[in-house]
Amino acid sequence: MELVVGRIAKSHGIRGEIVVEVRTDEPEQRFAVGAQLRARAPRSSAVTAFTVEAAREHSGRLLVRLAGVADRESADSLRGMLFVVDSSELPASGDDEYYDHELEGLVVRFASGGDLGVIREVLHTAAGETLSIEATDGREVLIPFITDFVPVVDVPGGFVEVTPPDGLLEL
């Protein structure tokens, strides 16, 4: 499964730097000098390989210089491209740590019995991670991904158990 670890937002300056919207917890490793990156346009399967020549943080953004991209025009031509990795290249997730793709598609059960729905997406917000669940009645339900509300995660079993507080699931 292909996972997006960054997106090229725009060019920066005249020497070919790009602004990367980071979508990984490990930008210092993914975008380290010498790192090999694979990039593709959205909705395309054609992949282009790049080598990171430099990376730095500037005003809360990641600026990256890629080998072979030496001017603004070249950098502008990459706008919107996605940096991707194959999920098989990722290290195994640890105890109580999960990759988004491991959680997406899991059945959501109430600890007291019965199914709530299926996890469609893990939302990363300033307040923390939130599970976006497609409920059995078709509506979207959001549950903070904290131990108090999601005490059981069984990836091999294909489910999570939830104990939402009173009122959280009411319309």
HELIX and SHEET records of a PDB file:
HELIX    1   1 PRO A   27  ARG A   30  1                                   4    
HELIX    2   2 ARG A   72  ASP A   76  1                                   5    
HELIX    3   3 SER A   87  GLU A   89  5                                   3    
HELIX    4   4 ASP A  100  LEU A  103  1                                   4    
SHEET    1   A 7 GLU A   2  HIS A  12  0                                        
SHEET    2   A 7 GLU A  17  VAL A  22 -1                                        
SHEET    3   A 7 ARG A  61  LEU A  66 -1                                        
SHEET    4   A 7 THR A  48  HIS A  58 -1                                        
SHEET    5   A 7 GLN A  36  ARG A  40 -1                                        
SHEET    6   A 7 LEU A  82  ASP A  86 -1                                        
SHEET    7   A 7 GLU A   2  HIS A  12 -1                                        
SHEET    1   B 6 GLU A 140  PRO A 144  0                                        
SHEET    2   B 6 GLY A 128  ALA A 135 -1                                        
SHEET    3   B 6 ASP A 115  THR A 125 -1                                        
SHEET    4   B 6 VAL A 107  PHE A 110 -1                                        
SHEET    5   B 6 PHE A 159  VAL A 162  1                                        
SHEET    6   B 6 VAL A 152  ASP A 154 -1                                        
END                                                                             
